[in-house]
């Protein structure tokens, strides 16, 4: 059975909308994911914010409140029938618990037993990594396996197969587009 490694932030959950909403409210700005042309968010915020943009990610409860991306939960439920589905996510220091609770609440059919925390996703056994972060996609591809990008402006320089949403990801697997 094929093992799918699936990222959480910006693949299963919509982190950017809530993260940017909090930033925009605090700094009176109009940041959105469409404006992110690279992975370093601090480039796109007001100078008085800078790297403090990442402090929002340490606000208690943020990761527990995130909404799933369209179609993610239903697609995962279907894919789980024919694939070994494992969530692989990196976490801020204080977000581990929120992330586990989110998975138990929204994805009980996957559950915390299939949740792996790692900043080195290329070291995890699996046939395919579905992710959005350029460093993860590049490192996994570098291990000789298939990395698939959830398409965002900030990852378009990474030379891997990409999909625009969960419907396309599921369809590509069903069609055997990537030979698995
Ligand atoms: Mg991510």
Backbone and ligand atoms as CSV (ligand in chain L), in Angstrom:
chain,resi,resn,atom,element,x,y,z
A,1,UNK,N,N,0.850,-1.205,0.000
A,1,UNK,CA,C,0.000,0.000,0.000
A,1,UNK,C,C,0.884,1.252,0.000
A,2,UNK,N,N,0.512,2.201,-0.837
A,2,UNK,CA,C,1.280,3.440,-0.942
A,2,UNK,C,C,1.104,4.300,0.312
A,3,UNK,N,N,2.202,4.821,0.793
A,3,UNK,CA,C,2.133,5.708,1.958
A,3,UNK,C,C,2.220,7.165,1.514
A,4,UNK,N,N,1.169,7.901,1.829
A,4,UNK,CA,C,1.122,9.333,1.518
A,4,UNK,C,C,1.481,10.123,2.767
A,5,UNK,N,N,2.495,10.960,2.653
A,5,UNK,CA,C,2.857,11.870,3.738
A,5,UNK,C,C,2.244,13.228,3.412
A,6,UNK,N,N,1.406,13.716,4.301
A,6,UNK,CA,C,0.645,14.922,4.002
A,6,UNK,C,C,0.961,15.999,5.038
A,7,UNK,N,N,1.381,17.124,4.558
A,7,UNK,CA,C,1.668,18.288,5.406
A,7,UNK,C,C,0.359,18.849,5.964
A,8,UNK,N,N,0.472,19.594,7.024
A,8,UNK,CA,C,-0.732,20.146,7.658
A,8,UNK,C,C,-0.963,21.614,7.259
A,9,UNK,N,N,-0.032,22.500,7.602
A,9,UNK,CA,C,-0.235,23.940,7.379
A,9,UNK,C,C,-0.219,24.288,5.897
A,10,UNK,N,N,-1.289,24.925,5.452
A,10,UNK,CA,C,-1.468,25.347,4.052
A,10,UNK,C,C,-1.645,24.182,3.087
A,11,UNK,N,N,-1.819,22.978,3.630
A,11,UNK,CA,C,-2.206,21.834,2.792
A,11,UNK,C,C,-3.539,21.268,3.318
A,12,UNK,N,N,-3.565,20.931,4.603
A,12,UNK,CA,C,-4.832,20.481,5.203
A,12,UNK,C,C,-5.569,21.668,5.832
A,13,UNK,N,N,-4.837,22.519,6.520
A,13,UNK,CA,C,-5.477,23.656,7.196
A,13,UNK,C,C,-5.066,24.977,6.549
A,14,UNK,N,N,-5.980,25.926,6.646
A,14,UNK,CA,C,-5.750,27.264,6.074
A,14,UNK,C,C,-5.086,28.148,7.123
A,15,UNK,N,N,-3.773,28.022,7.213
A,15,UNK,CA,C,-3.020,28.835,8.178
A,15,UNK,C,C,-2.936,30.291,7.748
A,16,UNK,N,N,-2.674,30.517,6.479
A,16,UNK,CA,C,-2.363,31.878,6.021
A,16,UNK,C,C,-3.494,32.873,6.275
A,17,UNK,N,N,-4.727,32.472,6.013
A,17,UNK,CA,C,-5.842,33.418,6.174
A,17,UNK,C,C,-5.917,33.962,7.586
A,18,UNK,N,N,-5.827,33.060,8.567
A,18,UNK,CA,C,-5.948,33.497,9.965
A,18,UNK,C,C,-4.690,34.228,10.428
A,19,UNK,N,N,-3.542,33.744,10.007
A,19,UNK,CA,C,-2.266,34.397,10.345
A,19,UNK,C,C,-2.268,35.829,9.802
A,20,UNK,N,N,-2.604,35.992,8.536
A,20,UNK,CA,C,-2.599,37.316,7.915
A,20,UNK,C,C,-3.712,38.201,8.475
A,21,UNK,N,N,-4.845,37.608,8.815
A,21,UNK,CA,C,-5.932,38.395,9.413
A,21,UNK,C,C,-5.453,39.046,10.713
A,22,UNK,N,N,-4.760,38.259,11.516
A,22,UNK,CA,C,-4.268,38.798,12.796
A,22,UNK,C,C,-3.211,39.884,12.561
A,23,UNK,N,N,-2.319,39.628,11.618
A,23,UNK,CA,C,-1.289,40.633,11.284
A,23,UNK,C,C,-1.939,41.908,10.735
A,24,UNK,N,N,-2.840,41.781,9.783
A,24,UNK,CA,C,-3.475,42.946,9.156
A,24,UNK,C,C,-4.232,43.787,10.176
A,25,UNK,N,N,-4.866,43.109,11.106
A,25,UNK,CA,C,-5.616,43.812,12.146
A,25,UNK,C,C,-4.668,44.613,13.043
A,26,UNK,N,N,-3.552,44.017,13.394
A,26,UNK,CA,C,-2.599,44.662,14.309
A,26,UNK,C,C,-1.815,45.780,13.630
A,27,UNK,N,N,-1.446,45.560,12.364
A,27,UNK,CA,C,-0.552,46.503,11.673
A,27,UNK,C,C,-1.244,47.307,10.569
A,28,UNK,N,N,-2.554,47.172,10.471
A,28,UNK,CA,C,-3.334,47.932,9.482
A,28,UNK,C,C,-2.743,47.779,8.083
A,29,UNK,N,N,-2.676,46.530,7.653
A,29,UNK,CA,C,-2.088,46.220,6.350
A,29,UNK,C,C,-3.056,45.331,5.567
A,30,UNK,N,N,-2.647,44.959,4.363
A,30,UNK,CA,C,-3.511,44.151,3.492
A,30,UNK,C,C,-2.761,42.928,2.968
A,31,UNK,N,N,-1.987,42.303,3.823
A,31,UNK,CA,C,-1.217,41.126,3.413
A,31,UNK,C,C,-2.163,39.972,3.066
A,32,UNK,N,N,-1.827,39.279,2.009
A,32,UNK,CA,C,-2.551,38.049,1.668
A,32,UNK,C,C,-1.568,37.093,1.012
A,33,UNK,N,N,-1.975,35.836,0.926
A,33,UNK,CA,C,-1.069,34.819,0.390
A,33,UNK,C,C,-0.695,35.122,-1.052
A,34,UNK,N,N,-1.572,35.799,-1.774
A,34,UNK,CA,C,-1.290,36.138,-3.173
A,34,UNK,C,C,-0.064,37.030,-3.318
A,35,UNK,N,N,0.284,37.745,-2.240
A,35,UNK,CA,C,1.421,38.661,-2.296
A,35,UNK,C,C,2.746,37.988,-1.950
A,36,UNK,N,N,2.693,36.762,-1.466
A,36,UNK,CA,C,3.918,36.090,-1.030
A,36,UNK,C,C,4.601,35.428,-2.221
A,37,UNK,N,N,5.674,36.032,-2.679
A,37,UNK,CA,C,6.398,35.498,-3.836
A,37,UNK,C,C,7.562,34.622,-3.422
A,38,UNK,N,N,7.820,34.559,-2.140
A,38,UNK,CA,C,8.860,33.654,-1.646
A,38,UNK,C,C,8.458,33.207,-0.250
A,39,UNK,N,N,9.256,32.308,0.321
A,39,UNK,CA,C,8.900,31.638,1.561
A,39,UNK,C,C,9.079,32.531,2.792
A,40,UNK,N,N,9.803,33.647,2.645
A,40,UNK,CA,C,10.149,34.458,3.818
A,40,UNK,C,C,9.116,35.561,4.036
A,41,UNK,N,N,8.182,35.299,4.918
A,41,UNK,CA,C,7.064,36.224,5.119
A,41,UNK,C,C,7.498,37.608,5.572
A,42,UNK,N,N,8.628,37.692,6.286
A,42,UNK,CA,C,9.039,38.983,6.835
A,42,UNK,C,C,9.323,40.028,5.754
A,43,UNK,N,N,9.567,39.563,4.536
A,43,UNK,CA,C,9.834,40.484,3.432
A,43,UNK,C,C,8.582,41.272,3.055
A,44,UNK,N,N,7.425,40.705,3.298
A,44,UNK,CA,C,6.178,41.253,2.767
A,44,UNK,C,C,5.354,42.009,3.804
A,45,UNK,N,N,5.913,42.200,4.985
A,45,UNK,CA,C,5.175,42.909,6.034
A,45,UNK,C,C,5.791,44.279,6.262
A,46,UNK,N,N,5.103,45.095,7.021
A,46,UNK,CA,C,5.609,46.432,7.309
A,46,UNK,C,C,6.919,46.348,8.090
A,47,UNK,N,N,7.833,47.305,7.847
A,47,UNK,CA,C,9.147,47.254,8.516
A,47,UNK,C,C,9.021,47.178,10.038
A,48,UNK,N,N,8.018,47.860,10.592
A,48,UNK,CA,C,7.880,47.834,12.054
A,48,UNK,C,C,7.454,46.465,12.572
A,49,UNK,N,N,7.013,45.619,11.688
A,49,UNK,CA,C,6.665,44.244,12.073
A,49,UNK,C,C,7.866,43.322,11.853
A,50,UNK,N,N,8.339,43.231,10.615
A,50,UNK,CA,C,9.522,42.407,10.339
A,50,UNK,C,C,9.336,40.969,10.785
A,51,UNK,N,N,10.336,40.441,11.441
A,51,UNK,CA,C,10.281,39.031,11.847
A,51,UNK,C,C,9.275,38.780,12.973
A,52,UNK,N,N,8.727,39.868,13.519
A,52,UNK,CA,C,7.662,39.674,14.525
A,52,UNK,C,C,6.414,39.050,13.892
A,53,UNK,N,N,6.377,38.977,12.558
A,53,UNK,CA,C,5.264,38.298,11.888
A,53,UNK,C,C,5.140,36.859,12.403
A,54,UNK,N,N,6.278,36.261,12.787
A,54,UNK,CA,C,6.239,34.869,13.251
A,54,UNK,C,C,5.725,34.745,14.685
A,55,UNK,N,N,5.719,35.860,15.412
A,55,UNK,CA,C,5.212,35.804,16.791
A,55,UNK,C,C,3.727,35.442,16.821
A,56,UNK,N,N,3.007,35.817,15.748
A,56,UNK,CA,C,1.579,35.472,15.722
A,56,UNK,C,C,1.374,33.961,15.796
A,57,UNK,N,N,2.348,33.226,15.299
A,57,UNK,CA,C,2.219,31.764,15.275
A,57,UNK,C,C,2.353,31.150,16.665
A,58,UNK,N,N,2.774,31.954,17.622
A,58,UNK,CA,C,2.903,31.457,18.991
A,58,UNK,C,C,1.720,31.860,19.869
A,59,UNK,N,N,0.701,32.475,19.267
A,59,UNK,CA,C,-0.476,32.844,20.055
A,59,UNK,C,C,-1.261,31.578,20.403
A,60,UNK,N,N,-1.561,31.399,21.697
A,60,UNK,CA,C,-2.248,30.177,22.126
A,60,UNK,C,C,-3.560,29.966,21.375
A,61,UNK,N,N,-3.772,28.754,20.945
A,61,UNK,CA,C,-5.032,28.398,20.304
A,61,UNK,C,C,-5.107,28.659,18.825
A,62,UNK,N,N,-4.141,29.378,18.266
A,62,UNK,CA,C,-4.201,29.702,16.829
A,62,UNK,C,C,-4.384,28.445,15.984
A,63,UNK,N,N,-3.526,27.464,16.202
A,63,UNK,CA,C,-3.548,26.294,15.326
A,63,UNK,C,C,-4.781,25.422,15.549
A,64,UNK,N,N,-5.383,25.539,16.727
A,64,UNK,CA,C,-6.597,24.770,16.990
A,64,UNK,C,C,-7.804,25.372,16.281
A,65,UNK,N,N,-7.751,26.689,16.026
A,65,UNK,CA,C,-8.904,27.385,15.448
A,65,UNK,C,C,-8.920,27.366,13.922
A,66,UNK,N,N,-7.865,26.870,13.296
A,66,UNK,CA,C,-7.769,26.977,11.830
A,66,UNK,C,C,-8.847,26.160,11.127
A,67,UNK,N,N,-9.273,26.680,9.981
A,67,UNK,CA,C,-10.270,25.991,9.172
A,67,UNK,C,C,-9.581,25.028,8.198
A,68,UNK,N,N,-10.230,23.910,7.895
A,68,UNK,CA,C,-9.662,23.039,6.859
A,68,UNK,C,C,-9.755,23.705,5.498
A,69,UNK,N,N,-8.814,23.397,4.628
A,69,UNK,CA,C,-8.895,23.896,3.248
A,69,UNK,C,C,-10.004,23.138,2.505
A,70,UNK,N,N,-10.596,23.768,1.494
A,70,UNK,CA,C,-11.744,23.158,0.815
A,70,UNK,C,C,-11.455,21.745,0.306
A,71,UNK,N,N,-12.314,20.832,0.683
A,71,UNK,CA,C,-12.227,19.462,0.189
A,71,UNK,C,C,-11.217,18.581,0.886
A,72,UNK,N,N,-10.428,19.146,1.785
A,72,UNK,CA,C,-9.326,18.379,2.386
A,72,UNK,C,C,-9.839,17.182,3.185
A,73,UNK,N,N,-10.793,17.409,4.039
A,73,UNK,CA,C,-11.234,16.338,4.945
A,73,UNK,C,C,-11.907,15.211,4.165
A,74,UNK,N,N,-12.778,15.558,3.235
A,74,UNK,CA,C,-13.458,14.519,2.455
A,74,UNK,C,C,-12.474,13.742,1.585
A,75,UNK,N,N,-11.522,14.438,0.988
A,75,UNK,CA,C,-10.528,13.760,0.152
A,75,UNK,C,C,-9.674,12.820,0.994
A,76,UNK,N,N,-9.273,13.270,2.180
A,76,UNK,CA,C,-8.461,12.415,3.057
A,76,UNK,C,C,-9.251,11.183,3.483
A,77,UNK,N,N,-10.527,11.364,3.742
A,77,UNK,CA,C,-11.360,10.229,4.149
A,77,UNK,C,C,-11.419,9.176,3.044
A,78,UNK,N,N,-11.547,9.629,1.804
A,78,UNK,CA,C,-11.587,8.683,0.684
A,78,UNK,C,C,-10.209,8.054,0.431
A,79,UNK,N,N,-9.169,8.887,0.462
A,79,UNK,CA,C,-7.822,8.382,0.184
A,79,UNK,C,C,-7.378,7.369,1.227
A,80,UNK,N,N,-7.869,7.536,2.452
A,80,UNK,CA,C,-7.489,6.639,3.548
A,80,UNK,C,C,-7.926,5.197,3.266
A,81,UNK,N,N,-8.933,5.023,2.438
A,81,UNK,CA,C,-9.425,3.671,2.142
A,81,UNK,C,C,-8.431,2.868,1.314
A,82,UNK,N,N,-7.638,3.547,0.538
A,82,UNK,CA,C,-6.743,2.835,-0.379
A,82,UNK,C,C,-5.265,3.212,-0.215
A,83,UNK,N,N,-4.975,4.076,0.740
A,83,UNK,CA,C,-3.593,4.479,0.982
A,83,UNK,C,C,-3.327,4.533,2.487
A,84,UNK,N,N,-2.068,4.373,2.829
A,84,UNK,CA,C,-1.640,4.649,4.199
A,84,UNK,C,C,-1.403,6.162,4.269
A,85,UNK,N,N,-2.214,6.855,5.037
A,85,UNK,CA,C,-2.128,8.314,5.088
A,85,UNK,C,C,-1.531,8.737,6.430
A,86,UNK,N,N,-0.445,9.460,6.353
A,86,UNK,CA,C,0.248,9.928,7.552
A,86,UNK,C,C,0.441,11.441,7.435
A,87,UNK,N,N,0.104,12.140,8.486
A,87,UNK,CA,C,0.306,13.589,8.510
A,87,UNK,C,C,1.705,13.859,9.057
A,88,UNK,N,N,2.467,14.650,8.328
A,88,UNK,CA,C,3.811,15.015,8.785
A,88,UNK,C,C,3.895,16.529,8.821
A,89,UNK,N,N,4.054,17.057,10.002
A,89,UNK,CA,C,4.033,18.506,10.170
A,89,UNK,C,C,5.144,18.958,11.096
A,90,UNK,N,N,5.695,20.111,10.797
A,90,UNK,CA,C,6.595,20.728,11.764
A,90,UNK,C,C,5.742,21.621,12.660
A,91,UNK,N,N,6.263,21.923,13.826
A,91,UNK,CA,C,5.435,22.679,14.754
A,91,UNK,C,C,6.222,23.746,15.474
A,92,UNK,N,N,5.570,24.859,15.712
A,92,UNK,CA,C,6.111,25.845,16.627
A,92,UNK,C,C,6.170,25.205,18.019
A,93,UNK,N,N,7.018,25.758,18.861
A,93,UNK,CA,C,7.266,25.152,20.167
A,93,UNK,C,C,5.986,24.909,20.968
A,94,UNK,N,N,5.051,25.834,20.896
A,94,UNK,CA,C,3.867,25.725,21.751
A,94,UNK,C,C,2.631,25.228,21.009
A,95,UNK,N,N,2.799,24.771,19.765
A,95,UNK,CA,C,1.623,24.397,18.961
A,95,UNK,C,C,1.405,22.884,18.873
A,96,UNK,N,N,2.290,22.098,19.452
A,96,UNK,CA,C,2.167,20.639,19.318
A,96,UNK,C,C,0.807,20.141,19.795
A,97,UNK,N,N,0.396,20.614,20.945
A,97,UNK,CA,C,-0.869,20.144,21.509
A,97,UNK,C,C,-2.046,20.573,20.650
A,98,UNK,N,N,-2.036,21.831,20.212
A,98,UNK,CA,C,-3.135,22.321,19.365
A,98,UNK,C,C,-3.244,21.499,18.080
A,99,UNK,N,N,-2.127,21.158,17.514
A,99,UNK,CA,C,-2.150,20.400,16.261
A,99,UNK,C,C,-2.700,18.991,16.479
A,100,UNK,N,N,-2.277,18.366,17.562
A,100,UNK,CA,C,-2.800,17.027,17.857
A,100,UNK,C,C,-4.308,17.084,18.111
A,101,UNK,N,N,-4.750,18.074,18.849
A,101,UNK,CA,C,-6.187,18.212,19.118
A,101,UNK,C,C,-6.960,18.474,17.832
A,102,UNK,N,N,-6.380,19.252,16.926
A,102,UNK,CA,C,-7.046,19.539,15.646
A,102,UNK,C,C,-7.246,18.242,14.861
A,103,UNK,N,N,-6.213,17.431,14.805
A,103,UNK,CA,C,-6.303,16.166,14.058
A,103,UNK,C,C,-7.344,15.254,14.700
A,104,UNK,N,N,-7.341,15.172,16.007
A,104,UNK,CA,C,-8.323,14.314,16.686
A,104,UNK,C,C,-9.747,14.824,16.460
A,105,UNK,N,N,-9.900,16.119,16.368
A,105,UNK,CA,C,-11.233,16.720,16.214
A,105,UNK,C,C,-11.745,16.622,14.781
A,106,UNK,N,N,-10.885,16.922,13.827
A,106,UNK,CA,C,-11.337,17.016,12.425
A,106,UNK,C,C,-11.011,15.776,11.589
A,107,UNK,N,N,-10.011,15.044,11.997
A,107,UNK,CA,C,-9.577,13.874,11.214
A,107,UNK,C,C,-9.446,12.646,12.118
A,108,UNK,N,N,-10.533,12.299,12.824
A,108,UNK,CA,C,-10.440,11.160,13.756
A,108,UNK,C,C,-10.129,9.842,13.053
A,109,UNK,N,N,-10.442,9.765,11.756
A,109,UNK,CA,C,-10.159,8.537,10.998
A,109,UNK,C,C,-8.674,8.424,10.647
A,110,UNK,N,N,-7.939,9.472,10.844
A,110,UNK,CA,C,-6.472,9.423,10.739
A,110,UNK,C,C,-5.890,9.371,12.158
A,111,UNK,N,N,-6.242,10.352,12.962
A,111,UNK,CA,C,-5.920,10.299,14.384
A,111,UNK,C,C,-4.466,10.589,14.705
A,112,UNK,N,N,-4.218,10.807,15.994
A,112,UNK,CA,C,-2.873,11.196,16.413
A,112,UNK,C,C,-1.854,10.072,16.246
A,113,UNK,N,N,-2.336,8.821,16.098
A,113,UNK,CA,C,-1.407,7.715,15.869
A,113,UNK,C,C,-0.749,7.817,14.500
A,114,UNK,N,N,-1.350,8.584,13.611
A,114,UNK,CA,C,-0.791,8.796,12.277
A,114,UNK,C,C,-0.342,10.239,12.085
A,115,UNK,N,N,0.099,10.829,13.167
A,115,UNK,CA,C,0.589,12.202,13.142
A,115,UNK,C,C,2.049,12.197,13.581
A,116,UNK,N,N,2.912,12.661,12.693
A,116,UNK,CA,C,4.345,12.704,12.976
A,116,UNK,C,C,4.805,14.159,12.953
A,117,UNK,N,N,5.496,14.565,13.996
A,117,UNK,CA,C,6.086,15.912,14.011
A,117,UNK,C,C,7.533,15.807,13.553
A,118,UNK,N,N,7.856,16.587,12.542
A,118,UNK,CA,C,9.243,16.577,12.072
A,118,UNK,C,C,9.569,17.837,11.294
A,119,UNK,N,N,10.764,18.333,11.506
A,119,UNK,CA,C,11.293,19.409,10.669
A,119,UNK,C,C,12.165,18.840,9.548
A,120,UNK,N,N,12.365,17.520,9.552
A,120,UNK,CA,C,13.176,16.845,8.532
A,120,UNK,C,C,12.325,15.794,7.842
A,121,UNK,N,N,11.378,16.249,7.037
A,121,UNK,CA,C,10.388,15.337,6.463
A,121,UNK,C,C,10.996,14.319,5.504
A,122,UNK,N,N,12.163,14.655,4.948
A,122,UNK,CA,C,12.788,13.729,4.006
A,122,UNK,C,C,13.321,12.482,4.706
A,123,UNK,N,N,13.364,12.510,6.039
A,123,UNK,CA,C,13.822,11.334,6.783
A,123,UNK,C,C,12.690,10.361,7.096
A,124,UNK,N,N,11.450,10.743,6.808
A,124,UNK,CA,C,10.294,9.901,7.113
A,124,UNK,C,C,10.033,8.941,5.948
A,125,UNK,N,N,9.748,7.665,6.279
A,125,UNK,CA,C,9.406,6.689,5.246
A,125,UNK,C,C,8.066,7.049,4.618
A,126,UNK,N,N,7.991,6.973,3.306
A,126,UNK,CA,C,6.744,7.266,2.607
A,126,UNK,C,C,7.043,7.409,1.131
A,127,UNK,N,N,6.007,7.245,0.310
A,127,UNK,CA,C,6.202,7.246,-1.136
A,127,UNK,C,C,6.033,8.621,-1.754
A,128,UNK,N,N,5.239,9.464,-1.112
A,128,UNK,CA,C,4.907,10.776,-1.695
A,128,UNK,C,C,4.749,11.770,-0.553
A,129,UNK,N,N,5.286,12.957,-0.739
A,129,UNK,CA,C,5.056,14.042,0.222
A,129,UNK,C,C,4.230,15.125,-0.467
A,130,UNK,N,N,3.113,15.471,0.134
A,130,UNK,CA,C,2.254,16.551,-0.360
A,130,UNK,C,C,2.454,17.732,0.578
A,131,UNK,N,N,3.085,18.790,0.087
A,131,UNK,CA,C,3.535,19.871,0.964
A,131,UNK,C,C,3.491,21.182,0.177
A,132,UNK,N,N,3.710,22.276,0.886
A,132,UNK,CA,C,3.741,23.584,0.220
A,132,UNK,C,C,5.067,24.308,0.415
A,133,UNK,N,N,5.844,23.883,1.384
A,133,UNK,CA,C,7.054,24.624,1.749
A,133,UNK,C,C,8.223,24.255,0.839
A,134,UNK,N,N,8.820,25.237,0.161
A,134,UNK,CA,C,9.934,24.929,-0.738
A,134,UNK,C,C,11.042,24.077,-0.110
A,135,UNK,N,N,11.492,24.360,1.111
A,135,UNK,CA,C,12.569,23.522,1.660
A,135,UNK,C,C,12.162,22.053,1.805
A,136,UNK,N,N,10.916,21.814,2.205
A,136,UNK,CA,C,10.453,20.425,2.357
A,136,UNK,C,C,10.343,19.722,1.007
A,137,UNK,N,N,9.798,20.432,0.032
A,137,UNK,CA,C,9.628,19.844,-1.300
A,137,UNK,C,C,10.983,19.504,-1.908
A,138,UNK,N,N,11.928,20.412,-1.775
A,138,UNK,CA,C,13.242,20.194,-2.366
A,138,UNK,C,C,14.001,19.072,-1.663
A,139,UNK,N,N,13.916,19.032,-0.349
A,139,UNK,CA,C,14.632,17.985,0.396
A,139,UNK,C,C,14.034,16.611,0.106
A,140,UNK,N,N,12.714,16.535,0.017
A,140,UNK,CA,C,12.078,15.243,-0.252
A,140,UNK,C,C,12.386,14.776,-1.671
A,141,UNK,N,N,12.288,15.690,-2.622
A,141,UNK,CA,C,12.644,15.344,-3.991
A,141,UNK,C,C,14.104,14.897,-4.054
A,142,UNK,N,N,14.933,15.548,-3.274
A,142,UNK,CA,C,16.356,15.193,-3.238
A,142,UNK,C,C,16.623,13.805,-2.691
A,143,UNK,N,N,15.639,13.265,-1.951
A,143,UNK,CA,C,15.793,11.898,-1.436
A,143,UNK,C,C,15.360,10.875,-2.480
A,144,UNK,N,N,15.007,11.336,-3.673
A,144,UNK,CA,C,14.669,10.421,-4.755
A,144,UNK,C,C,13.213,10.009,-4.804
A,145,UNK,N,N,12.389,10.685,-4.044
A,145,UNK,CA,C,10.962,10.337,-4.024
A,145,UNK,C,C,10.123,11.496,-4.566
A,146,UNK,N,N,8.825,11.222,-4.701
A,146,UNK,CA,C,7.927,12.178,-5.327
A,146,UNK,C,C,7.410,13.209,-4.313
A,147,UNK,N,N,7.728,14.445,-4.559
A,147,UNK,CA,C,7.150,15.547,-3.792
A,147,UNK,C,C,6.142,16.259,-4.690
A,148,UNK,N,N,4.957,16.507,-4.148
A,148,UNK,CA,C,3.909,17.212,-4.885
A,148,UNK,C,C,3.590,18.498,-4.137
A,149,UNK,N,N,3.572,19.597,-4.856
A,149,UNK,CA,C,3.318,20.893,-4.223
A,149,UNK,C,C,1.842,21.256,-4.273
A,150,UNK,N,N,1.330,21.750,-3.148
A,150,UNK,CA,C,0.082,22.504,-3.182
A,150,UNK,C,C,0.492,23.880,-3.691
A,151,UNK,N,N,-0.061,24.268,-4.817
A,151,UNK,CA,C,0.423,25.452,-5.522
A,151,UNK,C,C,0.130,26.754,-4.781
A,152,UNK,N,N,1.185,27.534,-4.566
A,152,UNK,CA,C,1.075,28.887,-4.007
A,152,UNK,C,C,2.110,29.760,-4.710
A,153,UNK,N,N,1.891,31.066,-4.734
A,153,UNK,CA,C,2.885,31.945,-5.373
A,153,UNK,C,C,4.296,31.755,-4.818
A,154,UNK,N,N,4.401,31.433,-3.520
A,154,UNK,CA,C,5.719,31.348,-2.889
A,154,UNK,C,C,6.459,30.044,-3.185
A,155,UNK,N,N,5.806,29.079,-3.865
A,155,UNK,CA,C,6.560,27.853,-4.147
A,155,UNK,C,C,6.693,27.570,-5.649
A,156,UNK,N,N,6.405,28.565,-6.464
A,156,UNK,CA,C,6.392,28.313,-7.921
A,156,UNK,C,C,7.782,28.136,-8.514
A,157,UNK,N,N,8.820,28.481,-7.777
A,157,UNK,CA,C,10.178,28.260,-8.279
A,157,UNK,C,C,10.644,26.819,-8.059
A,158,UNK,N,N,9.877,26.045,-7.305
A,158,UNK,CA,C,10.288,24.666,-7.021
A,158,UNK,C,C,9.813,23.760,-8.152
A,159,UNK,N,N,10.741,23.013,-8.701
A,159,UNK,CA,C,10.445,22.198,-9.880
A,159,UNK,C,C,9.933,20.813,-9.467
A,160,UNK,N,N,8.670,20.774,-9.060
A,160,UNK,CA,C,8.005,19.504,-8.716
A,160,UNK,C,C,6.591,19.542,-9.306
A,161,UNK,N,N,5.957,18.385,-9.440
A,161,UNK,CA,C,4.555,18.392,-9.840
A,161,UNK,C,C,3.727,19.192,-8.838
A,162,UNK,N,N,2.677,19.851,-9.322
A,162,UNK,CA,C,1.873,20.666,-8.407
A,162,UNK,C,C,0.391,20.533,-8.731
A,163,UNK,N,N,-0.408,20.764,-7.716
A,163,UNK,CA,C,-1.861,20.755,-7.874
A,163,UNK,C,C,-2.397,22.027,-7.245
A,164,UNK,N,N,-3.577,22.439,-7.685
A,164,UNK,CA,C,-4.139,23.682,-7.172
A,164,UNK,C,C,-5.100,23.465,-6.013
A,165,UNK,N,N,-5.535,22.216,-5.811
A,165,UNK,CA,C,-6.462,21.962,-4.689
A,165,UNK,C,C,-6.547,20.449,-4.437
A,166,UNK,N,N,-7.366,20.093,-3.454
A,166,UNK,CA,C,-7.483,18.685,-3.072
A,166,UNK,C,C,-8.176,17.853,-4.138
A,167,UNK,N,N,-9.107,18.472,-4.841
A,167,UNK,CA,C,-9.795,17.749,-5.914
A,167,UNK,C,C,-8.790,17.280,-6.960
A,168,UNK,N,N,-7.874,18.180,-7.316
A,168,UNK,CA,C,-6.879,17.820,-8.327
A,168,UNK,C,C,-5.894,16.785,-7.794
A,169,UNK,N,N,-5.527,16.898,-6.521
A,169,UNK,CA,C,-4.604,15.926,-5.930
A,169,UNK,C,C,-5.218,14.527,-5.951
A,170,UNK,N,N,-6.457,14.437,-5.507
A,170,UNK,CA,C,-7.135,13.140,-5.464
A,170,UNK,C,C,-7.313,12.574,-6.878
A,171,UNK,N,N,-7.686,13.438,-7.803
A,171,UNK,CA,C,-7.886,12.993,-9.179
A,171,UNK,C,C,-6.588,12.483,-9.788
A,172,UNK,N,N,-5.497,13.173,-9.520
A,172,UNK,CA,C,-4.197,12.756,-10.063
A,172,UNK,C,C,-3.799,11.386,-9.536
A,173,UNK,N,N,-4.068,11.144,-8.248
A,173,UNK,CA,C,-3.762,9.818,-7.691
A,173,UNK,C,C,-4.650,8.761,-8.323
A,174,UNK,N,N,-5.927,9.081,-8.467
A,174,UNK,CA,C,-6.887,8.131,-9.046
A,174,UNK,C,C,-6.516,7.801,-10.485
A,175,UNK,N,N,-6.051,8.801,-11.209
A,175,UNK,CA,C,-5.675,8.614,-12.619
A,175,UNK,C,C,-4.301,7.960,-12.785
A,176,UNK,N,N,-3.562,7.837,-11.707
A,176,UNK,CA,C,-2.213,7.306,-11.811
A,176,UNK,C,C,-1.245,8.261,-12.480
A,177,UNK,N,N,-1.511,9.562,-12.346
A,177,UNK,CA,C,-0.682,10.566,-13.033
A,177,UNK,C,C,0.787,10.450,-12.642
A,178,UNK,N,N,1.040,10.069,-11.400
A,178,UNK,CA,C,2.419,10.005,-10.929
A,178,UNK,C,C,2.917,8.551,-10.794
A,179,UNK,N,N,2.179,7.646,-11.400
A,179,UNK,CA,C,2.611,6.254,-11.392
A,179,UNK,C,C,2.475,5.557,-10.052
A,180,UNK,N,N,1.537,6.004,-9.243
A,180,UNK,CA,C,1.286,5.304,-7.967
A,180,UNK,C,C,-0.179,5.360,-7.568
L,1,MG,MG,MG,2.889,23.669,5.073
